Amino acid sequence: MSEIVNMHQAKSSLSRLVERALAGEEILIARNGEPVVKLVPVLREHKPRVPGRYKGKIWIAPDCFEPMSEEELDLWEKWDH
């Protein structure tokens, strides 16, 4: 079911109305009691992942997944997050 909101009310509560529209509610905005626009979310286009997009741009050292030395581990644990 749609809710009809007058223009003045829509101006003063736009953020709340947008959240309701994003949640799936249909909001109609009226002028002089006559609905003139519908507030609906913009559907985002999900582009498919492109494998190999960063090929040649990223380099991972051969020892990347080797365990840390005691010295590196100490530095890691002392690092201020």
Secondary structure, 3 states (H helix, E strand, C coil): CCEEEEHHHHHHCHHHHHHHHHCCCCEEEEECCEEEEEECCCCCCCCCCCCCCCCCCCCCCCCCCCCCCHHHHHHHHHCCC
